[in-house]
Amino acid sequence: MTISVTKFVKNCHFGITFQSSGHFDSAINLMTTGNHHIYIYKIRVRLNNLNLCINHIVHLTLPHSLFLQIDTPSTNDFNAILRGLASSYQPAAAISWFHRMLRGSHKIDALTCSFVLKACARILARPQTLQVHSQVVRTGFAADALLGTTLLDVYAKVGDLGSARKLFDEMPVRDIASWNALIAGLAQGNFASEALELFKRMREEGLFRPNEVTVLGALSACSHLGALKEGEKIHQYIRDEKLDMNVIVCNAVIDMYAKCGFVDKAFVVFDSVKCKKSLVSWNTMIMAFAMHGDGSKALELFEQMGQADVKPDKVSYLAALCACNHAGLVDDGMRLFNSMAENGVNPNKKHYGSVVDLLGRAGRIQEAYDIVKSMPMVPDVVLWQTLLGPCHIYGNVEIAEIASRKLVEMGSNNCGDFVLLSNVYATHERWKDVVRVRDIMKNRDVRKVPGFSYVEVDGAINKFFTGDKSHEKWREIYDKLDEIRFKIKEFGYVAGTNYVLHDIGEEEKENALCYHSEKLAVAFGLISTSEGTSIQVFKNLRICGDCHFVIKLISKIYNREIIVRDRVRFHKFDEGSCSCKDYW
């Protein structure tokens, strides 16, 4: 793509006033022929505005050529280029220019560092962020509160939360942006508990009142942890401070309630928002129903979008397809998928993946494989993983091996891929093949992600691994599990040892099943809460079939509502049944 210099300069508004079109044409001639040294002083004065035009062109050759005409570039001249590059399609170039400044012993200022840090954030350049930080300290800009906040924000975005927290603690002066940056960084960087603690500390210190940005970070942490009680407190604060007039905040509240296991509360917020709903509001609510397995409500809401003059986008269709997946609505899902192109939305890989998942869950694995083969784009790793999953459930060795070979060819080193293939072989008692797959895992240093579950009690998060004895109440937890084992056998429970895919004896398999992390979490919930209290458990992997059956019985025997959020969806257990209707 090219743009004429005349059009470029007219669009840029350097601040130079031309008395006539003749004067303008003369200036253009001087610039394009290179004979423009007599105009350099004007261009130099106005170079700070040059970055405003950089996004109008694809190649930054003209700003560069203008800069090169300056005999002794000032800091402001460099800053103009840095600012433009940091916002352009090639932010890495800003870092190169910064190094050029340092090599040429040019003076840098706080703005220089700020622009380069913006570029570092965009390309997630941690080493370069550390270099800029050293320059900030060396040049005495560390006291600049705005620059300190920018630096903290960049550390959070590049994932260096240790440096972000250290910088925050050492700040002589903090503003609300500093608090917001660290809260959001912790929430997004798998330190959700720490994010909530920081949010509480901010409120306790009372120097700043949390604003819209603050509560977004805190709500994100609640969503990640499933911390309902804390989420409810934040929601009340939002109402008290009238922050619910912001649709982005309302969307975050909807998402929080849904991810904490209370889709009904999410819908109440969706249905009663004071501000105008956005497309994201609709998509968030449809996906909430999908995660909870309520396909009918999700599709009903999808249809209502049209009545509300809200046009569904790719995310809307993906959420509706996910709802069909979890509810087993195969015909509805296929109808929806086939209607996408007619409604101006071209399916992408995620939509194809959802259809493959839809068919696979229903046991129609050959049809799912045919979809993969007929795709107009090359299937990626995620699609082959999606196909491999149901092969384990339905024991389809042939297509499992095809999907596994494709994953190996694509360089996938995901432990789940090998574990699924190993489990398919184990289901058919092909132990030699199981050993072969596990040897490959060992040779490639592929390690299985350990399963863990956690449960919130009195605002504290309690985490458990399979066979865990690290909790201070582990003896009471194990005693409760022994009690549960005795009671559920009276209801005809027989351990689902087919879920233990190891070549060991039946008794060993039964013992291995008994101490799965989700069972430990539920047992802890039972001994730590009063009768009738709902228990929410969150697991990083998919819940196993035996745990699913056992928790159904626990909900009946102990008269408890138990909500389990696993890697895929929510399971709401009540009176001996599950919201998934055993389709998962």
Secondary structure as the mmCIF struct_conf table of DSSP 4:
data_model
#
loop_
_struct_conf.conf_type_id
_struct_conf.id
_struct_conf.beg_label_comp_id
_struct_conf.beg_label_asym_id
_struct_conf.beg_label_seq_id
_struct_conf.end_label_comp_id
_struct_conf.end_label_asym_id
_struct_conf.end_label_seq_id
HELX_RH_AL_P HELX_RH_AL_P1 VAL A 5 CYS A 12
BEND BEND1 GLY A 15 GLY A 15
HELX_LH_PP_P HELX_LH_PP_P1 ILE A 16 PHE A 18
BEND BEND2 GLN A 19 SER A 20
HELX_RH_AL_P HELX_RH_AL_P2 SER A 21 THR A 33
BEND BEND3 GLY A 34 GLY A 34
HELX_RH_3T_P HELX_RH_3T_P1 HIS A 37 TYR A 39
HELX_RH_AL_P HELX_RH_AL_P3 ILE A 40 ARG A 46
HELX_RH_3T_P HELX_RH_3T_P2 LEU A 47 ASN A 49
TURN_TY1_P TURN_TY1_P1 LEU A 50 LEU A 50
HELX_RH_AL_P HELX_RH_AL_P4 ASN A 51 ILE A 54
TURN_TY1_P TURN_TY1_P2 ASN A 55 HIS A 56
BEND BEND4 VAL A 58 HIS A 59
HELX_RH_AL_P HELX_RH_AL_P5 THR A 61 LEU A 68
TURN_TY1_P TURN_TY1_P3 GLN A 69 GLN A 69
BEND BEND5 ASP A 71 THR A 72
HELX_RH_AL_P HELX_RH_AL_P6 THR A 75 SER A 87
BEND BEND6 SER A 88 TYR A 89
TURN_TY1_P TURN_TY1_P4 PRO A 91 PRO A 91
HELX_RH_AL_P HELX_RH_AL_P7 ALA A 92 ARG A 103
TURN_TY1_P TURN_TY1_P5 GLY A 104 SER A 105
HELX_RH_AL_P HELX_RH_AL_P8 ALA A 110 ILE A 123
TURN_TY1_P TURN_TY1_P6 LEU A 124 LEU A 124
HELX_RH_AL_P HELX_RH_AL_P9 ARG A 126 ARG A 138
TURN_TY1_P TURN_TY1_P7 THR A 139 GLY A 140
TURN_TY1_P TURN_TY1_P8 ALA A 142 ALA A 143
HELX_RH_AL_P HELX_RH_AL_P10 ALA A 145 LYS A 157
TURN_TY1_P TURN_TY1_P9 VAL A 158 GLY A 159
HELX_RH_AL_P HELX_RH_AL_P11 LEU A 161 GLU A 170
BEND BEND7 PRO A 172 VAL A 173
HELX_RH_AL_P HELX_RH_AL_P12 ILE A 176 GLN A 188
TURN_TY1_P TURN_TY1_P10 GLY A 189 ASN A 190
HELX_RH_AL_P HELX_RH_AL_P13 ALA A 192 GLU A 205
BEND BEND8 LEU A 207 PHE A 208
HELX_RH_AL_P HELX_RH_AL_P14 GLU A 212 LEU A 225
TURN_TY1_P TURN_TY1_P11 GLY A 226 GLY A 226
HELX_RH_AL_P HELX_RH_AL_P15 LEU A 228 ASP A 240
TURN_TY1_P TURN_TY1_P12 GLU A 241 LYS A 242
HELX_RH_3T_P HELX_RH_3T_P3 LEU A 243 MET A 245
BEND BEND9 ASN A 246 ASN A 246
HELX_RH_AL_P HELX_RH_AL_P16 VAL A 247 LYS A 259
TURN_TY1_P TURN_TY1_P13 CYS A 260 GLY A 261
HELX_RH_AL_P HELX_RH_AL_P17 VAL A 263 SER A 272
BEND BEND10 LYS A 274 CYS A 275
HELX_LH_PP_P HELX_LH_PP_P2 LYS A 276 SER A 278
HELX_RH_AL_P HELX_RH_AL_P18 LEU A 279 MET A 291
TURN_TY1_P TURN_TY1_P14 HIS A 292 GLY A 293
HELX_RH_AL_P HELX_RH_AL_P19 GLY A 295 GLN A 307
TURN_TY1_P TURN_TY1_P15 ALA A 308 ASP A 309
HELX_RH_AL_P HELX_RH_AL_P20 LYS A 314 ALA A 327
TURN_TY1_P TURN_TY1_P16 GLY A 328 GLY A 328
HELX_RH_AL_P HELX_RH_AL_P21 VAL A 330 SER A 339
TURN_TY1_P TURN_TY1_P17 MET A 340 MET A 340
HELX_RH_3T_P HELX_RH_3T_P4 ALA A 341 ASN A 343
TURN_TY1_P TURN_TY1_P18 GLY A 344 GLY A 344
HELX_RH_AL_P HELX_RH_AL_P22 LYS A 349 ARG A 361
TURN_TY1_P TURN_TY1_P19 ALA A 362 GLY A 363
HELX_RH_AL_P HELX_RH_AL_P23 ILE A 365 SER A 374
BEND BEND11 PRO A 376 MET A 377
HELX_RH_AL_P HELX_RH_AL_P24 VAL A 381 TYR A 394
TURN_TY1_P TURN_TY1_P20 GLY A 395 GLY A 395
HELX_RH_AL_P HELX_RH_AL_P25 VAL A 397 GLU A 409
TURN_TY1_P TURN_TY1_P21 MET A 410 GLY A 411
HELX_RH_AL_P HELX_RH_AL_P26 CYS A 415 THR A 427
TURN_TY1_P TURN_TY1_P22 HIS A 428 GLU A 429
HELX_RH_AL_P HELX_RH_AL_P27 TRP A 431 ASN A 443
TURN_TY1_P TURN_TY1_P23 ARG A 444 ASP A 445
HELX_LH_PP_P HELX_LH_PP_P3 LYS A 448 GLY A 451
STRN STRN1 PHE A 452 VAL A 457
TURN_TY1_P TURN_TY1_P24 ASP A 458 GLY A 459
STRN STRN2 ALA A 460 PHE A 465
TURN_TY1_P TURN_TY1_P25 THR A 466 GLY A 467
BEND BEND12 HIS A 471 HIS A 471
TURN_TY1_P TURN_TY1_P26 GLU A 472 LYS A 473
HELX_RH_AL_P HELX_RH_AL_P28 TRP A 474 LYS A 489
TURN_TY1_P TURN_TY1_P27 GLU A 490 GLY A 492
HELX_RH_3T_P HELX_RH_3T_P5 THR A 497 TYR A 499
BEND BEND13 HIS A 502 ASP A 503
HELX_RH_AL_P HELX_RH_AL_P29 GLU A 506 CYS A 514
TURN_TY1_P TURN_TY1_P28 TYR A 515 TYR A 515
HELX_RH_AL_P HELX_RH_AL_P30 SER A 517 SER A 528
BEND BEND14 THR A 529 THR A 529
TURN_TY1_P TURN_TY1_P29 GLU A 531 GLY A 532
STRN STRN3 ILE A 535 LYS A 539
BEND BEND15 ASN A 540 LEU A 541
HELX_LH_PP_P HELX_LH_PP_P4 ARG A 542 CYS A 544
HELX_RH_AL_P HELX_RH_AL_P31 GLY A 545 ILE A 557
TURN_TY1_P TURN_TY1_P30 TYR A 558 ASN A 559
STRN STRN4 ILE A 562 ARG A 565
BEND BEND16 ARG A 567 VAL A 568
STRN STRN5 PHE A 570 ASP A 574
TURN_TY1_P TURN_TY1_P31 GLU A 575 GLY A 576
STRN STRN6 SER A 577 CYS A 578
TURN_TY1_P TURN_TY1_P32 SER A 579 ASP A 582
#
